Amino acid sequence: DGSDEPGTSACAGQQQTLFYCPNTGGTPRMVYTSHVNDGICDCCDGSDELASGPTLCNNSCDAEAEERRQLVERLEKGIAAHKEARRSAKNTKQQWRQRIEKMTAEAQQLETQVQQAKDSQIPPGVARRLEAMEGL
């Protein structure tokens, strides 16, 4: 019946299990009724400790809301940076692919030119230079 816990809601048999903290300026939440008037400020607006006196809990909802706002801002910046990094990596990958394709085409052209030079009647000194260039 709660007679052993006077002045608190620390007993079963309560009509409500949860207490609503409006947390004006902050985020509303629910706490167990056993945490109401227990001398510990569970609600940032102190609404859970009103029976203990209005000065027990300072209203820290604005400070909590500011912390939450800063956290959200940092998270949004991080998400934006991540998206930009992914976009940049995709562009870089595409640029590298294009460069590889271009270099592959150039290499094929050079191989063709070398083969044509070998097949044609060219002086031996020029042929050696071409062969040396093949190794580059």
C-alpha positions as CSV (number, residue, x, y, z in Angstrom):
1,D,0.0,0.0,0.0
2,G,3.0,2.3,0.0
3,S,2.9,3.1,3.8
4,D,6.6,2.2,4.1
5,E,7.6,4.8,1.5
6,P,5.9,8.0,2.6
7,G,6.4,11.0,0.3
8,T,7.7,9.0,-2.7
9,S,6.2,7.1,-5.5
10,A,8.6,4.2,-5.1
11,C,5.9,1.6,-4.6
12,A,4.1,-0.7,-6.9
13,G,0.4,-0.4,-7.0
14,Q,0.5,3.1,-8.5
15,Q,-2.2,3.9,-11.0
16,Q,0.5,5.0,-13.4
17,T,3.8,3.4,-14.1
18,L,5.3,6.3,-16.0
19,F,5.5,10.0,-15.3
20,Y,5.5,12.5,-18.2
21,C,8.3,15.1,-18.1
22,P,7.2,18.0,-20.4
23,N,10.8,19.4,-20.4
24,T,9.7,22.7,-21.7
25,G,12.4,23.9,-24.1
26,G,13.9,20.4,-24.3
27,T,12.7,17.0,-25.3
28,P,9.8,15.5,-23.5
29,R,10.3,12.1,-21.9
30,M,8.8,9.5,-19.6
31,V,10.4,8.4,-16.4
32,Y,9.2,5.7,-14.0
33,T,7.0,7.0,-11.2
34,S,9.5,5.5,-8.8
35,H,11.9,8.2,-9.9
36,V,9.5,11.0,-9.1
37,N,10.2,13.0,-5.9
38,D,13.3,10.8,-5.1
39,G,15.7,13.8,-4.8
40,I,17.3,13.1,-8.2
41,C,16.5,15.4,-11.1
42,D,15.5,13.1,-13.9
43,C,13.6,15.7,-15.9
44,C,15.6,18.7,-17.2
45,D,12.8,21.1,-16.2
46,G,12.7,19.6,-12.6
47,S,9.0,18.6,-13.0
48,D,9.7,15.2,-11.4
49,E,10.9,16.9,-8.1
50,L,8.4,19.6,-7.5
51,A,7.3,18.1,-4.1
52,S,11.0,18.4,-3.0
53,G,10.9,22.1,-3.6
54,P,11.1,24.3,-6.6
55,T,14.8,25.1,-6.0
56,L,16.1,21.5,-6.0
57,C,16.3,21.2,-9.7
58,N,17.5,24.0,-12.0
59,N,15.9,24.1,-15.4
60,S,18.6,22.8,-17.7
61,C,16.4,22.1,-20.7
62,D,17.7,25.1,-22.7
63,A,21.3,23.9,-22.2
64,E,20.4,20.3,-23.2
65,A,18.6,21.6,-26.3
66,E,21.7,23.6,-27.2
67,E,23.9,20.6,-26.8
68,R,21.5,18.6,-28.9
69,R,21.4,21.3,-31.6
70,Q,25.3,21.4,-31.7
71,L,25.4,17.6,-32.0
72,V,22.9,17.5,-34.8
73,E,24.9,20.3,-36.6
74,R,28.1,18.3,-36.2
75,L,26.4,15.1,-37.5
76,E,24.9,17.0,-40.5
77,K,28.4,18.4,-41.3
78,G,29.8,15.0,-41.0
79,I,27.2,13.5,-43.3
80,A,27.8,16.3,-45.8
81,A,31.5,15.7,-45.7
82,H,31.0,12.0,-46.2
83,K,28.7,12.6,-49.2
84,E,31.3,15.0,-50.7
85,A,34.1,12.5,-50.1
86,R,32.1,9.8,-51.9
87,R,31.2,12.1,-54.8
88,S,34.9,13.2,-55.1
89,A,36.1,9.6,-55.0
90,K,33.6,8.7,-57.7
91,N,34.8,11.5,-59.9
92,T,38.4,10.6,-59.2
93,K,37.7,7.0,-60.1
94,Q,36.0,8.1,-63.3
95,Q,39.0,10.3,-64.2
96,W,41.4,7.5,-63.6
97,R,39.4,5.1,-65.8
98,Q,39.4,7.7,-68.6
99,R,43.1,8.2,-68.2
100,I,43.7,4.4,-68.3
101,E,41.6,4.1,-71.4
102,K,43.5,7.0,-73.1
103,M,46.9,5.5,-72.1
104,T,45.9,2.0,-73.3
105,A,44.8,3.5,-76.7
106,E,48.1,5.4,-76.9
107,A,50.1,2.3,-76.1
108,Q,48.3,0.3,-78.8
109,Q,49.0,3.1,-81.3
110,L,52.7,3.1,-80.3
111,E,52.9,-0.7,-80.6
112,T,51.4,-0.4,-84.0
113,Q,53.9,2.3,-85.0
114,V,56.8,0.2,-83.7
115,Q,55.6,-2.9,-85.6
116,Q,55.2,-0.8,-88.8
117,A,58.7,0.6,-88.4
118,K,60.1,-2.9,-87.9
119,D,58.3,-4.2,-90.9
120,S,59.5,-1.4,-93.2
121,Q,62.9,-1.0,-94.6
122,I,64.6,1.3,-92.2
123,P,68.3,1.7,-91.4
124,P,69.5,-0.6,-88.6
125,G,70.5,2.3,-86.3
126,V,66.9,3.7,-86.3
127,A,65.5,0.2,-85.7
128,R,67.6,-0.2,-82.6
129,R,66.4,3.1,-81.3
130,L,62.8,2.1,-81.8
131,E,63.4,-1.2,-80.0
132,A,65.1,0.7,-77.2
133,M,62.1,3.0,-76.9
134,E,59.8,-0.1,-76.7
135,G,61.3,-0.9,-73.3
136,L,60.3,2.5,-71.9
